[in-house]
Amino acid sequence: MPSRIAVPKTYKLYLGGEFGRSESGRSYPVTDPRGRFLANAAQASRKDARDAVVAARRAFGPWWGATAYNRGQVLLRVAEVMEGRREQFATELAAAEGWALRRAPAMVDAAIDRWVWYAGWTDKIATVFGAANPVAGPYFCLTIPEPTGVVAVLAPQTSSLLGLVSVLAPVIAAGNTAVVVASQNRPLPAVTLSEVLATSDVPSGVVNVLTGRTAELAPWLAAHDDVNALDLCGAPAAIRADLEATAAGTVKRVRSAPAAEPDWTRPPDTGRLRSFVEAKTVWHPVGT
Amino acid sequence: MDWSYDPAPESREIANLKPSYQLFVDGRFTDGGSEPTKSVDPATEEVLAEVGTASESDVDTAVQAARRAYDRVWSRMPGAERAKYLFRIARIVQQRARELAVLESLDNGKPIRESRDVDVPAAAAQLFHHAGWADKLGYAGHGPDPRPLGVAGAVIGWNFPLLTAAAKIGPALACGNTVVLKPAETTPLTALVLAEICQQAQLPPGVVNVLPGGGGVGAALVAHPGVDKVAFTGCTEVGKQIQRTLAGTGRRLTLELGGKGANIAFDDAPIDQAVEGIVNGAFVNQGRARCDRLLVQESIADELLDRLRARAAALRVGDPLDRNTDVGAINSRDRLERITQLADAGDAEGAQRWTSPCPLPQRGFFFAPTVFTDVSPAMRIAREEIFGPVLAVLTFRTPEEAVAKANNTPYGLSAGIWTEKGSRSLWVAQRLRAGVVWANTYNRFDPTAPFGGYQESGLGREGGREGLAAYLAVDDDGGRR
């Protein structure tokens, strides 16, 4: 008999800064790749997805309105708080992805470093992607990249932490807010990441994390009028085309899924930042 | 004293109008496989010329020609050489500017002053600007070795026919792609002269192909599996269909769609400039960024509207070729009917209509400048794109309310701000969800300045560094739009 009975965690959804069960009351068992039970996760419903969009929309104005310097510090703070939980993440990640425990810390470190990389990007996006346009006339003309808005992110199905951070961090670094559908079979690291977000300085609603069936939740997000963009990274292959077609209903920006899940340990490029910004060109006459 | 103008028409002869025009495929003008159509002068309803139209097999032939040209010639040519072709084409457009301007006014109905001073010079500028990029793409911020996509299918609208054609062909060719272009059914002529200019410039066959025809030709081109990238300018409904067509194909897409732009006039606006800008946005310009809503601060609404109506009443509506004409013809009977319908809906929903007392020609498709006041945000004239000389006026009290009303649309193409207070102007500019914001000016375009819409007004941008992204393959973990 063990000397102490462990206290397992209840894995919840993260909506509008709060942790809760699905309004549907549903949950589903999560196992490791060898089929051993790990925990029950909340199985989000259409209503949860819609609530997440409402929370993300509410958070969008203030998050976009924050200075880029401020957003950078918030993202760095996420890395700092994760660093303090390295061992917890390593244990959970090893269980979720079925690895030997010794492999996990490197992945956790890479995920932390990814936050640091994107933390440094927040106040360089306008410098690097924006422009002072030399127009042929007496006008002052600037092009400024702005966040696209509410982005629905279908997180990678395989890499449940590094993959998730690699797709989420650029979305919020650029000033968007996110509704994330976590890896369906490996949702637990996403919930733990939500706990990090809740205890760092990320404002409520900037990131909302749903666990459940990707194919059930994705169509609602693709069709939602108040979602501006869609990252299909973790979309099941069978429904990708349908999701893209649905997204056309409101001319959403769609980042299509890669043919195979990328090697997330490779250094990132700026593609993901560019995918979720809109260029705004502002003109003003020059005169006396 | 009689202050009326004498007509000062440009000569039709300058347009070098031919009795018939053909498709341009693989460097040659050929007959199309479909029944030719007749292009009509919207100002007189007279037939201008017979125009060959493409069949589905012509689409296929053109795409294959573009593919061959891409594989064998254009994608292998050094950027510096591609640049020289584009500079040549830009120069010939400048040399033939008068001819193109008159032809554009005949075919489209826009006033000669506009086609002469805006459309044609801006088209030349697009080609000139992008020519210079061809050998400098590594500096555009899209990676050190950006590559072309292949064959670009461009389907464009009727409002700026030559300019839009140049805005697609310029960046596509500069980036090393080849093009199959489908001009609008009602305005194919200047694109076909541009094809002739490509021939004069000895552009290799197949690099640019032009296929006149209706929506069916556009749909066939967009759906053709040999097209690697689609660039569309037109209405939001068709844009959505195209996005659906391309769903799951991995082919790249940019869209320049409709708008419901708002001019916002604050109580400290420079009122003469504001009136000019609003008139320009609503009535004079045919509408690439038509701004058919005016949001005016309540305290100046009466004064501004009085001056606006007085100014609008002085606009001369009529012969597009007359250099004194401010407002030309509506491009087609269909468009005119749609404008009439929407204006009638304005009456029916209780808005107050003011119509300019200006005389209208007896023939042709004309609509007098019209201003609706007492408009509420739920009315159709406040929500739907009108695309005619009709302005819907709403009022506001605070800057917050102005921004909320301006953003209260699924579109997001353009907006105008009129205020002398710099900090307020920037505050509003930041909050408007629109791809282009004009402060104390309106309807300015430049090939160096990215243009395009937020939300349902489009995907991607045209112009500047940002615009090049639409025509380049970029190394990325997931394929980018």
Chai-1 contact restraints between the chains, C-beta under 6 A:
chainA,res_idxA,chainB,res_idxB,connection_type,confidence,min_distance_angstrom,max_distance_angstrom,comment,restraint_id
A,A131,B,G464,contact,1.0,0.0,6.0,A-B,restraint_1
A,A131,B,R465,contact,1.0,0.0,6.0,A-B,restraint_2
A,N133,B,T448,contact,1.0,0.0,6.0,A-B,restraint_3
A,N133,B,A449,contact,1.0,0.0,6.0,A-B,restraint_4
A,N133,B,G464,contact,1.0,0.0,6.0,A-B,restraint_5
A,P134,B,T448,contact,1.0,0.0,6.0,A-B,restraint_6
A,V135,B,D446,contact,1.0,0.0,6.0,A-B,restraint_7
A,V135,B,T448,contact,1.0,0.0,6.0,A-B,restraint_8
A,V135,B,A449,contact,1.0,0.0,6.0,A-B,restraint_9
A,A136,B,D446,contact,1.0,0.0,6.0,A-B,restraint_10
A,C141,B,A449,contact,1.0,0.0,6.0,A-B,restraint_11
A,T143,B,P450,contact,1.0,0.0,6.0,A-B,restraint_12
A,R240,B,G248,contact,1.0,0.0,6.0,A-B,restraint_13
A,A241,B,A247,contact,1.0,0.0,6.0,A-B,restraint_14
A,A241,B,G248,contact,1.0,0.0,6.0,A-B,restraint_15
A,E244,B,A247,contact,1.0,0.0,6.0,A-B,restraint_16
A,E244,B,G248,contact,1.0,0.0,6.0,A-B,restraint_17
A,A245,B,R244,contact,1.0,0.0,6.0,A-B,restraint_18
A,A245,B,A247,contact,1.0,0.0,6.0,A-B,restraint_19
A,A248,B,K240,contact,1.0,0.0,6.0,A-B,restraint_20
A,A248,B,Q243,contact,1.0,0.0,6.0,A-B,restraint_21
A,A248,B,R244,contact,1.0,0.0,6.0,A-B,restraint_22
A,V251,B,E456,contact,1.0,0.0,6.0,A-B,restraint_23
A,R255,B,G478,contact,1.0,0.0,6.0,A-B,restraint_24
A,S256,B,G479,contact,1.0,0.0,6.0,A-B,restraint_25
A,P258,B,D477,contact,1.0,0.0,6.0,A-B,restraint_26
A,P258,B,G478,contact,1.0,0.0,6.0,A-B,restraint_27
A,P262,B,D477,contact,1.0,0.0,6.0,A-B,restraint_28
A,G271,B,D476,contact,1.0,0.0,6.0,A-B,restraint_29
A,G271,B,R480,contact,1.0,0.0,6.0,A-B,restraint_30
A,S275,B,R480,contact,1.0,0.0,6.0,A-B,restraint_31
A,E278,B,Y454,contact,1.0,0.0,6.0,A-B,restraint_32
A,A279,B,P450,contact,1.0,0.0,6.0,A-B,restraint_33
A,A279,B,R461,contact,1.0,0.0,6.0,A-B,restraint_34
A,A279,B,E466,contact,1.0,0.0,6.0,A-B,restraint_35
A,T281,B,V436,contact,1.0,0.0,6.0,A-B,restraint_36
A,T281,B,A449,contact,1.0,0.0,6.0,A-B,restraint_37
A,T281,B,P450,contact,1.0,0.0,6.0,A-B,restraint_38
A,V282,B,A429,contact,1.0,0.0,6.0,A-B,restraint_39
A,V282,B,V437,contact,1.0,0.0,6.0,A-B,restraint_40
A,W283,B,W438,contact,1.0,0.0,6.0,A-B,restraint_41
A,W283,B,T441,contact,1.0,0.0,6.0,A-B,restraint_42
A,W283,B,R444,contact,1.0,0.0,6.0,A-B,restraint_43
A,H284,B,A439,contact,1.0,0.0,6.0,A-B,restraint_44
A,P285,B,N440,contact,1.0,0.0,6.0,A-B,restraint_45
A,P285,B,T441,contact,1.0,0.0,6.0,A-B,restraint_46
